[in-house]
């Protein structure tokens, strides 16, 4: 069965759900899966990690920083 057919079959079954609890569990699973996909990345190598530390220290010395409250305000505008 191809992906499109599987999706349609899933939707048919989903529409039959009468239980609020089952719906909540499916919503949580979908949100969790979406978050995992969004933040799915590989760990840094030791070289990459050290490079990022050095770069961060250099940026700090050169005042190339964004304060937390400024960043939070920018994030609020993303939506």
Helices and strands as residue ranges (DSSP letters): H 3-15, H 20-38, H 46-61, H 68-76
